Amino acid sequence: AICAGAVIGGILGPIVARSAGASFALVNFAFNCLGWFLAVTALAEFTGGEDGMGVNLSPIGFLNFYNPTVRFIFSLSCLLLVFYLVKRLTSSPYGVLLKSIKENETRVKFLGYNVFIYKWITFIFSTTLSAFAGALWTLNFLYVSPSFIDPVRNVEVIFAALIGGAGNPYGAIIGGTAYIAMSNYLATYISRWEMFLGIALLILVFRFPKGITGYFANIIKRRGVNIQ
């Protein structure tokens, strides 16, 4: 899965990295729709189509993935490892350069950096992590279906990032946890829970544009506490 994600990112990166703003989102959405269509129809012989397919796992040493406890510990360990990696990258010169590109891409180009290469590398890194997350999701359910990459369902990732705070490693975890908790809780008591989730998201976007983590980070900074 990791290799497949890296290869896909390497192939699509030159196209996606040349776009920005709304066009960047639309290009990603278009490739998402294309991948979902291929998985459901064109490659249904290999993917199982809409029915999906089960996953058979052989024990690797003491790791028996049919044991829910083993799956949980393994997934949690992978989460902590990825979080550590992302945290180190964002605080490295590479991460600082990416933040500079986000703030003022023209100025970064003027300083002599090849912005396209850095955006391409970042896209490959993101597709690799996405493929890895998909592999862990499949490991958790021992089943994989094209519905996992449904274009509508992938909006969940954007919701989680906005809730927690985009561009913040802590925001990704907090936003993902909050979104799963809200969706599971609201779906239990409210049949049209998506409407309430949408209202909550609108409030967060307009009232707390930096998400939950950004809101509390601003409170801490006002009190003169250094959170770096």
C-alpha positions as CSV (number, residue, x, y, z in Angstrom):
1,A,0.0,0.0,0.0
2,I,2.8,2.4,0.8
3,C,4.6,1.7,-2.4
4,A,1.4,2.1,-4.4
5,G,0.6,5.4,-2.7
6,A,4.1,6.7,-3.5
7,V,3.9,5.5,-7.2
8,I,0.5,7.2,-7.6
9,G,1.7,10.4,-6.0
10,G,4.8,10.3,-8.3
11,I,2.6,9.9,-11.4
12,L,-0.1,12.4,-10.6
13,G,2.1,14.8,-8.7
14,P,3.3,16.8,-11.8
15,I,-0.3,17.6,-12.6
16,V,-1.6,18.3,-9.2
17,A,1.4,20.3,-8.0
18,R,0.9,22.8,-10.8
19,S,-2.5,23.8,-9.6
20,A,-3.5,25.9,-6.6
21,G,-6.5,27.1,-4.7
22,A,-9.9,25.9,-6.0
23,S,-8.3,24.2,-9.1
24,F,-6.1,22.1,-6.8
25,A,-9.2,20.9,-4.9
26,L,-11.0,20.2,-8.2
27,V,-8.1,18.3,-9.7
28,N,-7.8,16.1,-6.7
29,F,-11.6,15.5,-6.7
30,A,-11.5,14.6,-10.3
31,F,-8.7,12.0,-9.8
32,N,-10.6,10.7,-6.8
33,C,-13.7,10.1,-9.0
34,L,-11.6,8.5,-11.6
35,G,-10.0,6.1,-9.1
36,W,-13.4,5.2,-7.6
37,F,-14.9,4.5,-11.0
38,L,-12.0,2.2,-12.0
39,A,-12.3,0.3,-8.7
40,V,-16.1,-0.1,-9.1
41,T,-16.4,-0.9,-12.8
42,A,-13.3,-1.2,-14.9
43,L,-11.3,-3.2,-12.3
44,A,-14.2,-5.0,-10.7
45,E,-12.7,-8.4,-11.6
46,F,-9.8,-7.7,-9.2
47,T,-11.5,-5.4,-6.6
48,G,-14.8,-7.2,-6.3
49,G,-16.7,-4.2,-7.5
50,E,-19.3,-2.7,-5.1
51,D,-19.2,-5.9,-3.1
52,G,-15.6,-5.5,-2.2
53,M,-13.4,-8.4,-0.9
54,G,-12.3,-9.9,2.3
55,V,-8.7,-9.8,3.5
56,N,-6.9,-12.9,4.6
57,L,-3.9,-12.2,6.9
58,S,-1.2,-14.6,7.9
59,P,0.4,-14.2,11.3
60,I,3.7,-12.4,11.2
61,G,5.7,-13.7,14.1
62,F,3.8,-12.9,17.3
63,L,1.5,-10.5,15.4
64,N,-1.9,-12.3,14.9
65,F,-4.0,-9.6,13.2
66,Y,-7.2,-11.6,13.7
67,N,-6.8,-10.6,17.4
68,P,-8.6,-7.2,17.9
69,T,-6.2,-6.3,20.7
70,V,-3.2,-6.9,18.4
71,R,-4.8,-4.8,15.6
72,F,-5.5,-1.9,18.0
73,I,-1.9,-1.9,19.5
74,F,-0.4,-2.1,16.0
75,S,-2.6,0.7,14.6
76,L,-1.9,2.9,17.6
77,S,1.8,2.3,17.3
78,C,1.6,3.3,13.6
79,L,-0.3,6.4,14.5
80,L,2.3,7.5,17.0
81,L,5.1,6.8,14.6
82,V,3.5,8.8,11.8
83,F,2.7,11.6,14.2
84,Y,6.3,11.8,15.3
85,L,7.5,11.8,11.7
86,V,5.1,14.6,10.7
87,K,6.0,16.6,13.8
88,R,9.7,16.4,12.9
89,L,9.1,17.3,9.3
90,T,7.0,20.3,10.1
91,S,9.7,21.7,12.5
92,S,12.5,20.9,10.0
93,P,13.8,23.4,7.4
94,Y,11.7,21.5,4.9
95,G,8.6,22.1,6.9
96,V,9.5,25.8,7.3
97,L,9.9,26.1,3.6
98,L,6.5,24.5,3.0
99,K,4.9,27.1,5.4
100,S,6.7,29.8,3.5
101,I,5.3,28.5,0.2
102,K,1.8,28.6,1.7
103,E,2.2,32.2,2.9
104,N,4.0,33.6,-0.2
105,E,4.9,31.3,-3.0
106,T,6.2,34.1,-5.2
107,R,8.7,35.3,-2.7
108,V,10.0,31.7,-2.2
109,K,10.5,31.5,-6.0
110,F,12.4,34.8,-5.9
111,L,14.7,33.3,-3.3
112,G,15.7,30.7,-5.8
113,Y,13.8,27.6,-4.5
114,N,12.2,25.2,-7.0
115,V,8.7,25.4,-5.5
116,F,7.3,22.8,-8.0
117,I,9.7,20.1,-6.8
118,Y,8.9,20.7,-3.1
119,K,5.1,20.6,-3.8
120,W,5.6,17.4,-5.8
121,I,7.5,15.8,-3.0
122,T,4.9,16.9,-0.5
123,F,2.1,15.4,-2.6
124,I,4.0,12.1,-2.8
125,F,4.4,12.1,1.0
126,S,0.6,12.8,1.4
127,T,-0.5,10.0,-1.0
128,T,1.9,7.6,0.7
129,L,0.4,8.4,4.2
130,S,-3.1,8.2,2.7
131,A,-2.4,4.7,1.3
132,F,-0.9,3.7,4.6
133,A,-4.0,4.9,6.5
134,G,-6.2,2.9,4.0
135,A,-4.1,-0.2,4.7
136,L,-4.7,0.2,8.5
137,W,-8.4,0.8,7.9
138,T,-8.5,-2.4,5.9
139,L,-6.6,-4.2,8.6
140,N,-9.1,-3.0,11.2
141,F,-12.2,-4.3,9.3
142,L,-10.5,-7.2,7.5
143,Y,-12.4,-6.1,4.5
144,V,-11.9,-3.6,1.7
145,S,-14.5,-2.0,-0.6
146,P,-14.5,0.8,-3.2
147,S,-16.8,2.7,-0.9
148,F,-13.7,3.5,1.2
149,I,-12.6,5.9,-1.6
150,D,-16.1,7.2,-2.5
151,P,-15.7,10.9,-3.4
152,V,-18.4,11.9,-1.0
153,R,-17.0,9.9,1.9
154,N,-13.5,11.4,1.4
155,V,-15.0,14.7,2.5
156,E,-14.8,13.3,6.0
157,V,-11.1,13.9,5.9
158,I,-11.6,17.6,5.1
159,F,-14.2,17.9,7.8
160,A,-11.8,16.4,10.4
161,A,-9.0,18.7,9.3
162,L,-11.2,21.8,9.5
163,I,-12.5,20.8,12.9
164,G,-9.1,20.1,14.5
165,G,-7.2,22.8,12.6
166,A,-5.6,22.4,9.2
167,G,-1.8,22.4,9.0
168,N,-1.4,21.3,12.6
169,P,-0.4,17.7,13.5
170,Y,-2.3,17.9,16.8
171,G,-5.3,19.2,14.9
172,A,-5.4,16.1,12.7
173,I,-5.7,13.8,15.7
174,I,-8.1,16.0,17.6
175,G,-10.2,16.7,14.5
176,G,-10.3,13.1,13.5
177,T,-11.3,12.0,17.0
178,A,-14.0,14.7,17.3
179,Y,-15.4,13.9,13.9
180,I,-15.7,10.2,14.6
181,A,-17.2,10.8,18.0
182,M,-19.8,13.3,16.6
183,S,-20.7,11.1,13.6
184,N,-21.2,8.0,15.8
185,Y,-23.0,9.8,18.6
186,L,-25.3,11.9,16.3
187,A,-26.1,8.9,14.1
188,T,-27.3,7.0,17.1
189,Y,-30.0,9.5,18.1
190,I,-30.6,11.6,14.9
191,S,-31.5,10.1,11.5
192,R,-30.4,13.2,9.6
193,W,-27.2,13.7,11.6
194,E,-25.3,15.1,8.6
195,M,-27.3,18.3,8.7
196,F,-26.2,19.0,12.3
197,L,-22.7,18.1,11.5
198,G,-22.8,20.6,8.6
199,I,-24.1,23.3,10.9
200,A,-21.3,22.6,13.4
201,L,-18.8,22.8,10.7
202,L,-20.0,26.1,9.5
203,I,-19.8,27.5,13.0
204,L,-16.3,26.3,13.3
205,V,-15.2,27.6,9.9
206,F,-16.6,31.1,10.5
207,R,-16.1,31.4,14.3
208,F,-13.0,29.3,14.7
209,P,-11.1,29.4,11.3
210,K,-8.0,27.7,12.8
211,G,-10.0,24.9,14.3
212,I,-10.1,23.7,17.9
213,T,-6.3,23.6,18.3
214,G,-5.9,27.1,16.8
215,Y,-8.5,28.5,19.2
216,F,-6.9,27.1,22.3
217,A,-3.4,28.0,21.0
218,N,-4.5,31.6,20.7
219,I,-5.8,31.6,24.3
220,I,-2.5,30.2,25.6
221,K,-0.5,32.8,23.6
222,R,-2.6,35.6,25.1
223,R,-1.6,34.4,28.5
224,G,2.1,34.6,27.6
225,V,2.8,30.9,27.6
226,N,5.3,29.6,25.0
227,I,3.8,26.4,23.4
228,Q,6.7,25.7,21.0
